[in-house]
């Protein structure tokens, strides 16, 4: 069986979800020994922080040179069209010998113009797009139809995302495949689990203010908790949260832990008694499967693709309901037996469904089907 040449078009900034996803998927695909060569064609990322890591994994990474940065600077206001044309030409050149060109798209990586450039490439390579977020709207559907139809396969991470995409582009239904987000399975360390945690940017869409309201309710019941917030926090976000907390007399119950490396991220999860994911919107959550891999019990809102990932490895609650959230936190916080049972169930589920070797096998199977 012929080994495949694969090119990835992806954001390559350090510690960004899409970049991490691409790096882990590439590594897992190489372990299967059916890929001749994998290379990164990163036409809009200028950060070289990952070159060494990519090189160790046998990836050929390309980053724009200084003159290209200068060129883009002068076209900063009107660069979309020339940038799109140049990117299409460059990407075509870099992927000439590829069997598969796999594009990783989310709201913050590259953007809409570069996706069109990618889809308008010559037809030799099979074109796969992983939509980490659904960033299109209905008004684009008719305009984009002749271009979007050039995709050979679309990967989404949940059935929820698939249904949403079909609403916008019904003609893509036969090309959509559900392949879950992957996760590393870390070694379990026997830390003391004594923290209730929230991971990610503390913004309204992630339910942080609902959680603060729940903490206020718990304070009023004389069953207070201390919340440890981990992840990137902008100064104005911290100020808004602390002002809100001050009004509700819970400032002493909030601890900011800062942004974390991957190893420390897993360590903090393994020190968590409960992870709270009170999102108001979500296609999926990589934090949830990382917590599952760490045997961390989870309370999450029953929205989007979260139930598909969580299964029986946590407690689902309705979104935007501080009273239910407070009650659930109080009960789970007091029930060590249930926490342990949920944690063990989550790790088993992560190993069975979400570890990267499983995700790579499904991705390779899709590549092979496209080549028939």
C-alpha positions as CSV (number, residue, x, y, z in Angstrom):
1,X,0.0,0.0,0.0
2,X,1.4,3.4,-1.1
3,X,2.5,5.7,1.8
4,X,0.8,9.1,1.7
5,X,2.3,12.6,1.5
6,X,0.3,14.9,3.7
7,X,0.5,18.7,4.0
8,X,-1.1,20.5,7.0
9,X,-2.2,24.1,6.7
10,X,-2.5,25.3,10.3
11,X,-2.0,28.0,12.8
12,X,1.3,27.3,14.5
13,X,1.4,29.6,17.5
14,X,2.6,28.1,20.8
15,X,0.0,26.9,23.3
16,X,-2.9,27.6,21.0
17,X,-5.6,24.9,20.6
18,X,-5.4,24.5,16.9
19,X,-1.6,24.4,16.9
20,X,-1.6,21.8,19.7
21,X,-4.2,19.8,17.8
22,X,-2.2,19.8,14.6
23,X,1.1,18.9,16.4
24,X,-0.5,16.0,18.3
25,X,-2.3,14.6,15.3
26,X,0.8,14.8,13.1
27,X,2.8,12.9,15.7
28,X,0.1,10.2,16.1
29,X,-0.2,9.8,12.4
30,X,3.5,9.2,12.0
31,X,3.3,6.5,14.7
32,X,1.0,4.5,12.3
33,X,3.9,4.2,9.8
34,X,1.7,4.8,6.7
35,X,2.7,8.3,6.1
36,X,5.7,9.0,3.8
37,X,6.0,12.7,4.8
38,X,4.0,15.2,6.8
39,X,4.8,18.9,6.5
40,X,3.4,22.1,7.8
41,X,2.5,24.9,5.3
42,X,1.9,27.7,7.7
43,X,1.3,30.7,5.4
44,X,0.2,33.2,8.0
45,X,1.9,32.3,11.3
46,X,5.2,34.0,12.0
47,X,6.0,32.7,15.4
48,X,9.0,30.3,15.2
49,X,8.5,29.0,18.8
50,X,7.6,25.5,17.5
51,X,10.2,25.0,14.8
52,X,12.4,22.8,17.0
53,X,9.5,20.7,18.3
54,X,8.3,20.2,14.7
55,X,11.7,19.2,13.5
56,X,12.1,16.6,16.2
57,X,8.9,15.0,14.9
58,X,10.1,15.0,11.4
59,X,7.9,17.8,10.2
60,X,9.0,20.3,7.6
61,X,7.9,23.7,8.8
62,X,7.9,26.9,6.7
63,X,7.7,30.4,8.1
64,X,7.6,33.7,6.1
65,X,10.9,35.6,5.8
66,X,11.5,39.2,6.9
67,X,10.7,40.7,3.5
68,X,7.3,39.0,3.5
69,X,6.6,40.5,6.9
70,X,7.5,43.9,5.5
71,X,5.4,43.4,2.5
72,X,2.4,42.5,4.6
73,X,3.1,45.6,6.8
74,X,2.7,47.9,3.8
75,X,-0.5,46.2,2.8
76,X,-1.9,46.0,6.3
77,X,-5.1,47.9,5.5
78,X,-5.7,46.4,2.1
79,X,-3.7,43.2,2.2
80,X,-6.6,40.7,2.1
81,X,-6.8,40.3,-1.7
82,X,-3.0,40.4,-2.5
83,X,-2.4,38.2,0.6
84,X,-5.0,35.8,-0.6
85,X,-3.5,35.5,-4.1
86,X,0.0,35.2,-2.9
87,X,-1.0,32.6,-0.3
88,X,-2.8,30.5,-2.9
89,X,0.2,30.6,-5.2
90,X,2.6,29.7,-2.4
91,X,0.4,27.0,-0.9
92,X,0.0,25.4,-4.4
93,X,3.7,25.4,-4.8
94,X,4.4,23.9,-1.4
95,X,1.7,21.1,-1.8
96,X,2.4,20.1,-5.4
97,X,3.4,16.5,-4.4
98,X,0.8,16.0,-1.6
99,X,-1.8,13.3,-1.7
100,X,-3.7,15.1,1.1
101,X,-3.9,18.7,2.0
102,X,-5.5,19.1,5.5
103,X,-6.6,22.6,6.6
104,X,-7.2,23.4,10.2
105,X,-9.8,26.2,10.6
106,X,-11.1,28.1,13.5
107,X,-12.2,31.6,14.1
108,X,-8.8,32.8,15.1
109,X,-6.5,31.0,12.6
110,X,-5.8,32.5,9.2
111,X,-9.4,33.4,8.4
112,X,-12.0,33.2,5.7
113,X,-9.9,34.5,2.7
114,X,-7.2,31.9,3.2
115,X,-9.7,29.1,3.3
116,X,-11.0,30.2,-0.2
117,X,-7.4,30.3,-1.4
118,X,-6.9,26.8,-0.2
119,X,-10.1,25.5,-1.8
120,X,-9.2,27.1,-5.2
121,X,-6.0,25.1,-5.5
122,X,-5.6,22.6,-8.4
123,X,-7.5,19.4,-7.9
124,X,-4.7,16.8,-7.6
125,X,-4.5,16.7,-3.8
126,X,-7.6,15.6,-1.8
127,X,-8.7,18.5,0.3
128,X,-9.7,18.0,3.9
129,X,-10.9,20.8,6.3
130,X,-11.2,20.3,10.0
131,X,-13.7,22.9,11.3
132,X,-12.8,23.5,15.0
133,X,-15.6,26.1,15.1
134,X,-18.5,26.8,12.8
135,X,-17.6,30.3,11.6
136,X,-19.9,30.7,8.6
137,X,-23.3,32.1,8.5
138,X,-26.4,31.4,6.4
139,X,-26.0,34.5,4.2
140,X,-22.7,33.1,2.7
141,X,-24.2,29.8,1.7
142,X,-25.3,30.5,-1.8
143,X,-22.3,32.6,-2.6
144,X,-19.9,30.0,-1.4
145,X,-21.6,26.9,-2.8
146,X,-19.4,26.5,-5.9
147,X,-16.2,27.0,-3.8
148,X,-17.2,24.9,-0.7
149,X,-18.1,22.0,-3.0
150,X,-14.4,21.7,-3.8
151,X,-13.8,20.2,-0.4
152,X,-13.4,16.4,-0.5
153,X,-14.1,15.9,3.3
154,X,-15.0,18.1,6.3
155,X,-14.1,16.9,9.8
156,X,-16.1,18.2,12.8
157,X,-15.7,17.2,16.4
158,X,-19.3,16.5,17.4
159,X,-22.7,15.5,16.0
160,X,-23.9,18.9,17.3
161,X,-21.4,20.7,15.0
162,X,-22.4,18.4,12.1
163,X,-26.0,19.3,12.4
164,X,-25.2,23.0,12.6
165,X,-23.0,22.9,9.5
166,X,-25.7,21.0,7.6
167,X,-28.1,23.8,8.4
168,X,-25.8,26.3,6.7
169,X,-24.4,24.0,3.9
170,X,-26.9,21.2,3.3
171,X,-25.0,20.0,0.2
172,X,-22.0,19.1,2.4
173,X,-23.8,16.4,4.4
174,X,-22.3,13.5,2.5
175,X,-18.8,14.9,3.0
176,X,-19.0,15.5,6.7
177,X,-17.2,13.1,9.1
178,X,-17.2,13.3,12.9
179,X,-13.8,12.7,14.4
180,X,-13.4,13.7,18.0
181,X,-10.7,15.9,19.5
182,X,-7.8,13.9,20.9
183,X,-6.1,13.9,24.2
184,X,-2.8,12.7,25.8
185,X,-3.3,10.2,28.6
186,X,-0.9,11.4,31.3
187,X,0.6,9.3,34.1
188,X,-1.5,9.7,37.2
189,X,0.3,11.2,40.2
190,X,-1.2,10.9,43.6
191,X,-1.7,14.5,44.4
192,X,-4.0,15.8,47.1
193,X,-7.2,16.8,45.3
194,X,-8.2,19.9,47.2
195,X,-9.0,22.6,44.5
196,X,-12.2,23.5,42.7
197,X,-11.1,24.8,39.3
198,X,-12.1,26.8,36.2
199,X,-9.8,26.6,33.1
200,X,-9.8,29.0,30.2
201,X,-10.4,32.7,29.6
202,X,-12.9,33.9,32.2
203,X,-15.3,35.5,29.8
204,X,-19.1,35.6,29.8
205,X,-19.6,32.9,27.1
206,X,-17.7,30.5,29.3
207,X,-20.2,31.1,32.1
208,X,-17.8,32.7,34.6
209,X,-20.4,35.1,35.9
210,X,-22.9,32.3,36.4
211,X,-20.2,30.5,38.4
212,X,-19.6,33.7,40.5
213,X,-23.3,33.9,41.2
214,X,-23.3,30.2,42.3
215,X,-20.4,31.0,44.7
216,X,-22.4,33.9,46.1
217,X,-25.3,31.5,46.8
218,X,-22.9,29.0,48.5
219,X,-21.5,31.9,50.7
220,X,-25.0,32.7,51.8
221,X,-25.6,29.1,52.7
222,X,-22.4,29.1,54.8
223,X,-20.8,26.5,52.5
224,X,-18.2,28.7,50.6
225,X,-15.8,27.4,48.1
226,X,-12.5,28.8,46.8
227,X,-12.3,29.0,43.0
228,X,-8.9,28.6,41.3
229,X,-9.0,30.2,37.8
230,X,-6.3,29.0,35.4
231,X,-5.6,30.3,31.9
232,X,-4.9,33.6,30.1
233,X,-6.6,36.6,31.8
234,X,-6.4,40.1,30.4
235,X,-6.1,42.9,32.8
236,X,-9.6,44.3,32.1
237,X,-11.1,40.8,32.5
238,X,-9.5,40.4,35.9
239,X,-10.6,43.9,37.0
240,X,-14.2,43.2,35.9
241,X,-14.3,39.8,37.7
242,X,-12.9,41.3,40.9
243,X,-15.3,44.2,40.8
244,X,-18.2,41.8,40.4
245,X,-16.8,39.6,43.1
246,X,-16.4,42.6,45.5
247,X,-20.1,43.5,45.0
248,X,-21.0,39.9,45.9
249,X,-18.5,39.7,48.8
250,X,-16.5,36.8,47.4
251,X,-13.2,38.4,46.5
252,X,-11.4,36.3,49.1
253,X,-12.8,33.1,47.4
254,X,-11.0,33.7,44.0
255,X,-7.4,32.8,43.1
256,X,-5.9,33.5,39.7
257,X,-3.3,30.8,38.7
258,X,-2.1,32.3,35.4
259,X,-1.4,30.7,32.1
260,X,0.0,27.1,32.2
261,X,2.3,24.9,30.2
262,X,0.8,21.6,29.2
263,X,2.6,19.6,31.9
264,X,1.5,22.1,34.6
265,X,-2.0,22.1,33.1
266,X,-2.3,18.3,33.7
267,X,-0.8,18.7,37.1
268,X,-3.3,21.3,38.1
269,X,-6.1,19.1,36.8
270,X,-4.9,16.2,38.9
271,X,-4.9,18.5,41.9
272,X,-8.6,19.4,41.2
273,X,-11.3,18.0,43.4
274,X,-13.9,19.3,40.8
275,X,-13.6,21.0,37.4
276,X,-16.4,23.4,36.6
277,X,-17.3,24.0,32.9
278,X,-20.4,26.3,33.0
279,X,-20.3,27.3,29.4
280,X,-23.1,29.1,27.7
281,X,-22.0,28.0,24.2
282,X,-19.7,25.3,23.0
283,X,-19.2,22.9,20.1
284,X,-16.9,20.8,22.3
285,X,-14.2,21.3,25.0
286,X,-10.7,19.9,25.0
287,X,-10.5,20.9,28.7
288,X,-13.2,18.3,29.4
289,X,-11.3,15.4,27.9
290,X,-8.1,16.5,29.5
291,X,-9.8,16.4,32.8
292,X,-11.3,13.0,32.1
293,X,-7.8,11.7,31.3
294,X,-6.7,13.0,34.7
295,X,-9.6,11.3,36.6
296,X,-11.0,14.7,37.5
297,X,-14.8,14.8,38.2
298,X,-16.6,17.4,36.1
299,X,-19.6,19.6,36.4
300,X,-20.6,21.0,32.9
301,X,-23.5,22.6,31.2
302,X,-25.7,20.4,29.0
303,X,-25.1,22.3,25.7
304,X,-23.6,21.9,22.3
305,X,-21.3,18.9,22.0
306,X,-20.4,18.7,25.7
307,X,-22.7,15.8,26.4
308,X,-21.2,13.8,23.6
309,X,-17.7,14.2,25.1
310,X,-18.7,13.9,28.8
311,X,-20.8,10.7,28.7
312,X,-21.1,9.4,32.2
313,X,-17.8,11.0,33.3
314,X,-19.4,14.0,35.0
315,X,-22.6,15.8,35.9
316,X,-24.6,17.8,33.4
317,X,-26.6,20.8,34.5
318,X,-28.8,23.3,32.6
319,X,-26.9,26.4,31.4
320,X,-27.4,29.8,32.9
321,X,-28.7,28.5,36.2
322,X,-26.7,29.6,39.2
323,X,-29.0,27.9,41.7
324,X,-28.6,24.5,40.2
325,X,-24.9,25.0,39.8
326,X,-24.5,25.9,43.4
327,X,-26.5,22.9,44.6
328,X,-24.5,20.6,42.4
329,X,-21.2,21.9,43.6
330,X,-22.3,21.6,47.2
331,X,-23.4,18.0,46.8
332,X,-20.4,16.8,44.8
333,X,-17.9,18.6,47.0
334,X,-19.3,16.7,50.0
335,X,-19.4,13.3,48.2
336,X,-15.9,11.8,47.8
337,X,-17.3,8.4,46.7
338,X,-19.2,9.9,43.8
339,X,-16.2,12.1,42.8
340,X,-13.9,9.0,42.7
341,X,-16.4,7.0,40.7
342,X,-16.9,9.8,38.1
343,X,-13.1,10.3,37.9
344,X,-12.3,6.6,37.2
345,X,-15.1,6.4,34.6
346,X,-13.8,9.5,32.9
347,X,-10.2,8.2,32.5
348,X,-11.5,4.9,31.1
349,X,-13.6,6.8,28.6
350,X,-10.7,9.0,27.6
351,X,-8.5,5.9,26.9
352,X,-11.2,4.1,25.0
353,X,-12.4,7.0,22.8
354,X,-10.2,10.1,22.8
355,X,-6.5,9.2,23.0
356,X,-4.6,10.4,20.0
357,X,-3.8,7.0,18.5
358,X,-7.6,6.4,18.1
359,X,-8.0,9.8,16.5
360,X,-5.1,9.2,14.1
361,X,-6.5,5.9,13.0
362,X,-9.9,7.4,12.1
363,X,-8.1,10.3,10.3
364,X,-5.9,7.9,8.3
365,X,-9.0,5.8,7.4
366,X,-10.6,8.9,6.0
367,X,-7.5,9.8,4.0
368,X,-7.4,6.2,2.6
369,X,-11.1,6.4,1.6
370,X,-10.5,9.6,-0.3
371,X,-7.6,8.1,-2.2
372,X,-9.7,5.2,-3.6
